[in-house]
Amino acid sequence: MNVSIVCAPFPMSFDVAENLGRMMELLDRCDAHDVVVFPEASLSGYSDDIAFLTEIDEQQVTQGLDILHAMAREKTLHVFAGACRQDDKGWRNQAYSSRPPENARCTTRPT
């Protein structure tokens, strides 16, 4: 079995919609069953200066993660993406994964 792992860096911004658009464009070019790895905090953006956290639209990040999850399932991809989100313990730079539906079959591709 061949597995393709796609490292998908792109110029991130603090604009969730812009980052999501770039991520979707990259996912659109992937083949079924690829493993796609986006950079740390790729959806929300990230800075060493934590002041950016006050500008994050958490609802937009949640919706973006839902869209990435749906696209991963539709295209039968394994997707890893990051986003800064707040929970009961404060802000966290978290990784999220999406995978194909349970019944999706992996087929080998010729090399």
N, C-alpha and C positions, 0 to 999 in steps of 0.2 A: 504494500500500500504506500502511495506517495502522499505526503502531507505538505501543503504550502503554508508557510508562516509569513504573513505580510506585516512588516513593520511600517506603520503608516504615519510618519511625522508630517506635520504641516505647520505653517506659521499661525500660531494661536493668537487670539485676541481676547479681550474681556467681553466680547459680544457673543453671547450664547448662540443666537440665531446664525451668526456668521460662522462660528465654529461647527455647529451642527450641519450647515450647508456643505462645508468642506468635507466633513466626515462622511456625509451621505454620498457625495461625489466619489470619494475614494472607495466606499463600500460598493457602489454601483459597478466599479471596474473589477471587482473580485469574483472569483469562481466559487461555485458551490463547495462547501466543506473547507474552504480556506480558514485559517486561524488569523484573525486580524487584530493587531495590537496597536492601540493608539497611545500617545504619550500621557504622562501623568497630568491630571487635571485638564485633559484635552477639551472637555465640553465647557467647563466654567472659565478656563484660563487660570493662570497662577502667577504669583509674584512673591519675591522674598519679603516685600513690604506688605504686611497683612492688612493694610488699609483697604485693599481691593475687596475684602470679604464683605464690607458694608454695601457694596454695589451689586452683589450677586442677586439675581432674581431667582429665588429658589423654585418657584412654580415653573419658570421657564426651563430650569435645569431638569426638573422632574419630567416635564413633558418631552424634553429632548431625549432623556434616557428611555422613555416609553417608545419614542419614534425609532431610536437605534435598536431597541429590542425587537420591535415589529419588523424592521428591515432585516435584521439578522435571521429571524424565523422565516421570513418570506424568501430570502436568498439562500437559505440553508448555510449560514455562516456561524462561526464561533467568534464572537467579538468581545474584546476587552477594552474598556474605556475608563477614564477617570474624571472625577468632578469633585469640587469642594462643596460640601453640604453640611448643614447644621443638624445635630441631633440633641438629645437631652444632656449630653456631656460637652457640647460646644461644637466648634467647627472641626471638620475632618476632611482630609484629602483622601477620598475613598476610590477604590477600584470596583468596577461593575462588570459583570460578564453576562453575555446573552448567548444562547446556543440554539441550534436547530430543534425542531420538534422531535419528540421521542421516536416517532416512526420514520424519520428521515434516514434514508440508506446512503451510506458512503460508498462511492464507487471509485475504483482506481482509474487514474488517467495515464496514458502513455507518456513516457519521458522523452 
